[in-house]
Amino acid sequence: MIEIKTLVEDSDIFKTDPEFVRGIIKSIAEDQKFKTDEEQSKLEFERARLVRLEKRLELEKLRLQTASENVDNNVFTDTEYPGNNCENLIYGTRNC
């Protein structure tokens, strides 16, 4: 970092117009901060999406387990028929 600072300060353009060079450096730093913040936001969104999908998967596993237990006990309802929940899981995750 010190070497870069020395190179910039020793340049002809810095000697001629230091405020211009400082403005460019400030602009570059702001652009980098914006890009970093944008990437961080995307990462947080994807993490939240992953948590939501994991919860949906956990819920579907519990529903399938309940349906399986009902099959073992010969108990069926329209919403607990074994094939429905698996299909909902497959088709439901496509919309995420």
Contacts in CASP RR format, 6 or more apart in sequence:
PFRMAT RR
TARGET T0000
AUTHOR 0000-0000-0000
METHOD contacts of the structure
MODEL  1
MIEIKTLVEDSDIFKTDPEFVRGIIKSIAEDQKFKTDEEQSKLEFERARL
VRLEKRLELEKLRLQTASENVDNNVFTDTEYPGNNCENLIYGTRNC
8 14 0 8 1.000
8 21 0 8 1.000
8 25 0 8 1.000
11 21 0 8 1.000
13 20 0 8 1.000
13 21 0 8 1.000
14 21 0 8 1.000
49 96 0 8 1.000
52 96 0 8 1.000
53 93 0 8 1.000
53 96 0 8 1.000
56 89 0 8 1.000
56 93 0 8 1.000
56 96 0 8 1.000
57 89 0 8 1.000
60 85 0 8 1.000
60 86 0 8 1.000
60 88 0 8 1.000
60 89 0 8 1.000
63 80 0 8 1.000
63 85 0 8 1.000
64 82 0 8 1.000
64 85 0 8 1.000
64 86 0 8 1.000
66 80 0 8 1.000
67 80 0 8 1.000
67 81 0 8 1.000
67 82 0 8 1.000
67 83 0 8 1.000
67 85 0 8 1.000
68 82 0 8 1.000
70 76 0 8 1.000
70 77 0 8 1.000
70 80 0 8 1.000
71 82 0 8 1.000
END
